[in-house]
Amino acid sequence: MRTSYKSFALICLVYIVLSSGCSNHKTASIAFSKGPNKFYIKENGYFLADFEFKNSGSDSLKIEKVTASCGCTSIEYPRKRIGPGEYGHIKIKYNNSLDNSQLGEVRKLILVKSNTNPILHTLDLQGVVNK
């Protein structure tokens, strides 16, 4: 009796291991469209950018957090899940007056954390501020 229990347990274990390797594991995947071109603004001005993305995976996409490299950049992103094949937008506003009215080349990095693999994605916002 004890031998048949061990055999049954071993068969179950082998089945679980083999079936887990063959499963159709659903995953979310984020694909960004081409971002905005380089922006040009006047001192103390602002620039709005819209980064469109698509969930190119087979599971719903959840954007968990989006952060910018400084406080001069505000961000709007969808809080609801994005279904497979659906599109979403991350909207960014760079405000030069909150960036000590920096002149010349400007580069801001935006970090997107989601339930994808890899979990982190970087958006790059570049521009020029003129007097």
Helices and strands as residue ranges (DSSP letters): H 2-21, E 30-32, E 39-42, E 46-55, E 63-68, E 73-76, E 87-95, G 96-98, E 104-114, E 120-130
